Amino acid sequence: MMRPTNRFSPEGWLRDVFASRAVQQGQVIRRQKRDIEHYAGMPLFLREVRERGFQAVENRDQVVIFCNQAPIRRLT
């Protein structure tokens, strides 16, 4: 029997973020920096991103996560 997870624990929050359909399909997701810092902490979040082979960029208060291992090329 599976135990319910605490959504608001860092591990539960990360599990929810990376269980989304967009992540499973290798698309792009974004989260507000303050939410990442509040729910998981940036070091733990970035470790999870790296362990999955993903990349993330920050712009102002948003973090964009590329949920695949393709290279990122800045166009401008």
Steps between C-alpha positions, in 0.01 A plus 500: 500500500639840404527760770364842411777754450515837663461733202666779687812314603790582269499145365122501448507835323783387272318175428192697394699739280687225317195273465320739266406394149724770348802355681414145392475618138834683506349846475572822690359605836545814704469582866530819698834528675331585830296178485810291438678667789196470728404138434831329426794740509701585191793262570270197536298604196809544282640167615175333388519679163862387448430140607231480234736635234284811455610863475354811661532872438388794711352828382377749759270302727447199271698179464452317170582130502572319174382147576718324246869466426506696175745790478377853561593765246440868574356667191556869582 
